[in-house]
Amino acid sequence: MNQPNLDRLNQFLSEHKLPAALLSNPFTITWLTGYAPPIQTGPNPFEGGPALAWCHDGGVTLILSDAEAGPAGAEGVPVQAYLSYTIEAPAAGPSNQAEALARTLASSGRLKGAVGVEMNSLAAPLHETLRRALPEARFQALDGQLEPLRAVKSSSELERLRAALALCDLAQEETKKLIRPGVTEIEVWGALKARLEAKAGRRLPILADLVAGKRTAEIGGLPGPYALQPGDAVIADIVPRLDGYWGDNAGTHFVGEPPVELRKAHRLVLEVLRKGIAAVKPGVKACDLDALMRGLIRKQGYPVYPHHSGHGLGASYHEEPRIVPYNGMALEPGMVVALEPGVYLPDVGGVRLEDVVLVTSDGCEVLTRHLGNA
């Protein structure tokens, strides 16, 4: 259990006069409890759906299948488990989950007034379970309201993030060693993933852009059969999940000597990234940080990148604060933010560089180290 985050949630519920809340967003549940559902093999066909968390009287109960009761319980969280796989009867995960939710709600007694619910990620049949179990309650949507709480990390979250980011730095070093003329993108990726999993000592869910040559002008994509050529740029944007928390960084590497325009673009993107990092401090608005980095690219006459300038990082690989033009959220100490400007030249190639920083009381700490000597 992540007690500081539970304390923040309970304070939120008290301020909004909510005696209880049902959480269904898997990222919120990881943030609150430390339990991260397995995602390497996709949804479990024997489960009713993603885990739920019932928050009442200052505590939390996880509602999930017996297949996950052990890992969840290891985080120190009470569990209401339901039957998943069996050879004795047809699979009935959804109805079993609904019954487990009903049992949990019944144990809380009669609740009147507003109860908070993450509606957007709650399966439709469970809305009916809620209504029947709490007939005197009304349900208040929490969607979008907990993300600001998640943006400021606890010490245990920072520990997990640092470990995941260390894998990202290793990934960039290994990519430099693996790229050479004739090797394909997918061969680089296969070797890279194996090395990261060997380092972690376990299988890792990993999101990645790994593209080379003119494909780098398309911003990103999955690795494919393209064979690297001398002078090619290789964008490696590597995002592994370790113990429920996501790392992220991006490097652009070259197979030998790159074309002059890509070398120039690389110098510019690195300069913009460093100026963006220097601007990070409490009180700076996400939109202003975005405008700074885009403006520096535009000032040099390059096309402005179409993606975000950065994003928060935590139980999700993309969360608040989003460093985008519309977002007026102010940075706060404890936020972890990835910054990733880029330059993309059609029919030539692209460059993206990304570092992750921790907002401190008077600036920031750079958590990724792969560009330290660039």
C-alpha positions in Angstrom: 0.0 0.0 0.0 1.2 3.5 -0.8 0.2 5.1 2.4 1.0 8.7 1.4 -1.2 8.4 -1.7 -4.0 6.8 0.4 -3.7 9.8 2.7 -4.0 12.2 -0.2 -7.0 10.4 -1.6 -8.7 10.3 1.8 -8.1 14.1 2.1 -9.6 14.6 -1.3 -12.7 12.5 -0.4 -13.2 14.4 2.8 -12.9 17.8 1.1 -15.5 16.7 -1.4 -17.8 15.2 1.3 -17.6 11.7 -0.3 -17.8 8.9 2.3 -16.6 6.3 -0.1 -15.3 5.8 -3.7 -15.1 3.0 -6.2 -11.9 3.2 -8.3 -11.7 1.4 -11.6 -8.9 3.1 -13.5 -5.9 0.6 -13.4 -3.4 3.5 -13.2 -5.2 5.0 -10.2 -5.2 1.6 -8.5 -1.5 1.1 -9.1 -0.9 4.7 -7.8 -2.9 4.0 -4.7 -1.9 0.4 -3.8 1.3 -0.5 -5.7 -0.5 -3.4 -7.3 0.1 -3.4 -11.1 -2.0 -5.9 -13.2 0.0 -8.0 -15.6 -0.2 -6.7 -19.2 2.4 -8.7 -21.1 -0.2 -11.3 -22.3 -3.2 -9.0 -22.6 -6.5 -9.4 -20.7 -7.1 -12.6 -18.8 -10.1 -14.4 -20.4 -11.1 -15.9 -17.1 -11.4 -12.6 -15.2 -14.5 -10.4 -15.1 -12.4 -7.3 -15.9 -9.7 -5.1 -14.5 -9.3 -4.8 -10.7 -11.5 -2.5 -8.7 -10.7 -0.7 -5.5 -13.3 0.2 -2.9 -12.3 3.0 -0.6 -14.3 3.4 2.6 -13.6 4.4 6.2 -10.0 5.4 5.3 -9.1 2.0 4.0 -9.0 0.2 0.6 -10.2 -3.3 -0.5 -9.1 -4.6 -3.9 -11.7 -6.6 -5.8 -10.0 -8.9 -8.3 -9.7 -12.5 -9.4 -8.1 -15.2 -7.4 -5.4 -15.4 -10.0 -4.1 -12.0 -8.9 -5.0 -12.2 -5.2 -1.5 -13.2 -4.2 0.5 -10.4 -6.0 -2.1 -7.8 -4.8 -2.0 -9.1 -1.2 1.8 -8.9 -1.3 1.4 -5.1 -1.5 -0.3 -5.2 1.9 -3.8 -4.5 0.5 -6.9 -6.4 1.7 -8.4 -8.4 -1.2 -11.9 -9.6 -2.0 -11.2 -12.3 -4.5 -13.5 -14.1 -6.9 -13.2 -17.3 -8.8 -11.6 -17.1 -12.3 -10.3 -20.3 -13.9 -11.9 -23.6 -13.1 -12.5 -26.9 -14.9 -15.6 -27.5 -12.8 -17.9 -25.0 -14.5 -18.1 -22.6 -17.4 -16.0 -19.4 -17.2 -18.1 -16.8 -15.4 -15.7 -14.0 -14.7 -18.1 -11.0 -15.1 -20.8 -12.4 -12.9 -18.3 -13.6 -10.3 -16.7 -10.1 -10.2 -20.1 -8.5 -9.8 -20.9 -10.8 -6.9 -17.6 -10.0 -5.2 -18.3 -6.2 -5.7 -21.7 -6.7 -4.2 -20.3 -8.5 -1.1 -17.7 -5.8 -0.6 -20.3 -3.0 -0.8 -22.7 -4.8 1.5 -20.0 -5.0 4.2 -19.8 -1.1 4.2 -23.4 -0.8 5.5 -26.0 1.7 4.3 -24.5 4.6 2.5 -26.5 7.7 1.7 -25.5 10.8 -0.3 -22.8 11.0 -2.9 -20.3 8.2 -3.6 -17.4 8.8 -5.9 -16.9 6.5 -8.9 -14.4 6.4 -11.7 -17.1 5.9 -14.3 -15.2 5.9 -17.6 -13.4 2.6 -16.9 -16.2 0.8 -15.0 -17.9 -2.0 -17.0 -21.5 -1.3 -17.7 -23.0 -4.3 -15.8 -21.2 -3.1 -12.6 -23.2 0.1 -12.7 -26.3 -2.0 -12.0 -24.4 -3.8 -9.2 -23.7 -0.4 -7.6 -27.3 0.8 -7.9 -28.7 -2.4 -6.3 -26.1 -2.6 -3.5 -26.3 1.1 -2.6 -29.9 2.1 -3.4 -29.8 5.3 -1.2 -26.6 6.6 -2.7 -26.0 8.8 -5.7 -22.9 8.4 -7.8 -20.5 11.3 -8.5 -18.0 10.8 -11.4 -14.4 11.2 -10.4 -12.9 10.9 -13.9 -10.3 13.5 -14.4 -10.2 14.7 -10.8 -7.6 12.3 -9.4 -5.0 12.9 -12.1 -3.6 16.0 -10.4 -3.2 13.9 -7.2 -1.3 11.3 -9.1 1.0 13.9 -10.7 3.0 14.5 -7.5 5.0 11.4 -6.6 5.6 9.9 -3.2 9.0 8.7 -2.2 8.2 5.0 -3.0 6.9 6.0 -6.4 10.2 7.9 -7.1 12.2 4.8 -6.1 10.3 2.7 -8.7 10.6 5.4 -11.3 14.4 5.7 -10.8 14.7 2.0 -11.3 12.7 2.0 -14.5 14.6 5.0 -15.9 17.9 3.3 -15.3 16.7 0.6 -17.7 15.9 3.3 -20.2 19.5 4.7 -20.0 20.8 1.2 -20.4 18.6 0.8 -23.5 20.2 3.8 -25.2 23.7 2.6 -24.5 22.8 -0.8 -25.9 21.2 0.7 -28.9 24.5 2.4 -29.8 26.3 -0.9 -29.7 23.7 -2.8 -31.7 23.2 -0.5 -34.7 25.4 -1.2 -37.7 24.9 -1.4 -41.5 22.8 -4.4 -42.6 21.1 -5.1 -39.3 17.4 -4.7 -39.4 15.2 -2.6 -37.0 13.5 -5.7 -35.7 16.9 -7.5 -35.1 18.0 -4.5 -33.0 14.8 -4.5 -31.1 14.9 -8.2 -30.4 18.4 -8.0 -29.0 17.6 -4.8 -27.0 14.5 -6.2 -25.4 16.4 -9.4 -24.4 19.2 -7.4 -22.8 16.7 -5.2 -20.8 14.8 -8.3 -19.5 18.1 -10.0 -18.6 19.1 -6.9 -16.6 15.7 -6.7 -14.9 15.6 -10.5 -14.3 12.0 -10.8 -15.5 9.8 -10.2 -18.5 9.1 -6.6 -19.2 6.1 -4.8 -20.9 7.8 -2.3 -23.2 6.4 0.3 -25.4 8.9 1.5 -28.1 9.4 3.6 -31.2 12.4 2.1 -33.0 12.8 3.4 -36.5 15.7 4.1 -38.9 16.5 6.0 -42.1 13.8 8.1 -43.7 11.2 6.4 -41.4 12.5 8.7 -38.6 10.9 11.6 -40.4 7.5 10.0 -39.6 8.2 10.6 -35.8 8.1 7.0 -34.7 6.7 3.5 -35.2 7.2 -0.2 -34.5 10.5 -1.8 -35.6 10.2 -3.5 -38.9 12.3 -5.3 -41.6 14.2 -2.2 -42.8 18.0 -2.8 -42.9 20.1 0.0 -41.6 22.3 1.9 -44.0 25.4 4.1 -43.4 24.4 7.6 -42.3 21.0 6.5 -41.1 19.4 8.1 -38.1 17.9 5.7 -35.6 15.2 6.9 -33.1 14.9 4.8 -30.0 12.1 5.9 -27.7 12.1 3.2 -25.0 9.3 2.9 -22.4 9.6 -0.1 -20.1 7.3 -0.9 -17.1 9.1 -2.1 -14.0 7.2 -2.9 -10.8 4.1 -1.0 -12.1 6.0 2.2 -13.0 7.1 3.4 -16.5 10.4 4.7 -17.6 10.8 6.7 -20.7 13.6 8.3 -22.7 14.5 8.8 -26.4 17.8 9.0 -28.2 18.7 9.5 -31.8 21.8 7.6 -32.9 23.6 7.5 -36.2 25.0 4.6 -38.2 28.4 6.1 -38.9 28.5 9.7 -40.1 25.1 11.3 -40.6 24.1 13.9 -43.3 25.0 17.5 -42.4 21.3 18.5 -42.0 20.6 15.7 -39.5 23.8 16.5 -37.5 22.6 20.2 -37.4 19.1 19.1 -36.4 20.6 17.0 -33.6 22.6 19.9 -32.2 19.5 22.1 -32.2 17.2 19.5 -30.6 19.7 18.9 -27.8 20.0 22.7 -27.2 16.2 23.0 -27.1 15.9 20.1 -24.6 18.6 21.6 -22.3 16.9 25.0 -22.4 13.6 23.3 -21.6 15.1 21.5 -18.6 16.7 24.8 -17.4 13.2 26.4 -17.4 11.6 23.7 -15.2 10.7 24.9 -11.8 7.7 25.2 -9.5 5.0 27.5 -10.8 5.9 27.3 -14.5 2.8 26.5 -16.5 2.9 23.4 -18.8 1.7 25.5 -21.7 4.5 28.0 -21.2 7.1 25.3 -21.2 5.6 23.9 -24.3 5.7 27.3 -26.0 9.3 27.8 -25.1 10.5 24.7 -26.7 8.3 25.0 -29.8 9.4 28.6 -30.2 13.1 27.7 -30.2 12.5 25.2 -33.0 10.4 27.7 -35.0 12.9 30.5 -34.6 15.5 28.4 -36.4 13.2 27.9 -39.4 12.4 24.2 -38.8 8.9 22.7 -39.0 7.5 22.5 -35.5 7.0 19.0 -34.2 3.3 17.9 -34.1 3.4 16.0 -30.9 3.5 17.0 -27.2 6.6 18.7 -25.8 6.5 16.4 -22.8 4.3 14.6 -20.3 4.1 13.3 -16.8 5.3 9.8 -16.0 4.3 7.3 -13.3 1.8 4.4 -13.1 0.9 5.4 -16.7 3.5 6.2 -19.4 1.6 9.4 -20.3 -0.1 11.4 -17.6 -0.4 14.9 -16.0 1.2 17.3 -16.4 0.9 17.2 -20.2 3.3 19.6 -21.8 1.0 20.8 -24.5 -0.4 24.2 -25.7 -3.7 24.0 -23.9 -2.6 22.9 -20.5 -2.4 25.7 -17.8 -1.4 23.3 -15.0 1.5 24.7 -13.0 4.5 22.5 -12.2 4.8 21.4 -8.5 7.7 19.8 -6.6 7.4 16.1 -6.8 6.2 16.0 -10.4 8.1 13.8 -12.8 8.1 15.1 -16.4 9.6 13.8 -19.6 10.6 16.5 -22.2 11.0 15.5 -25.8 11.4 18.1 -28.5 12.1 17.0 -32.1 12.8 18.0 -35.7 11.4 15.9 -38.5 12.5 16.6 -42.1 10.5 14.9 -44.9 12.5 12.6 -47.1 15.6 13.1 -45.0 15.0 11.9 -41.4 14.2 13.0 -37.9 15.7 13.6 -34.5 14.0 13.3 -31.1 15.7 13.5 -27.7 14.1 13.0 -24.4 15.1 13.3 -20.8 13.0 12.9 -17.6 13.2 15.4 -14.7 11.9 15.6 -11.2 10.6 19.0 -10.2 12.3 20.2 -7.0 11.7 23.2 -4.7 13.9 25.5 -6.8 14.3 23.8 -10.2 14.6 20.2 -11.2 16.8 17.1 -11.0 17.5 15.2 -14.3 16.7 11.6 -13.7 17.9 10.1 -17.0 21.6 10.2 -17.9 22.0 9.0 -21.4 22.5 12.5 -22.9 25.0 13.6 -20.2 28.0 13.6 -22.5 26.1 14.3 -25.8 
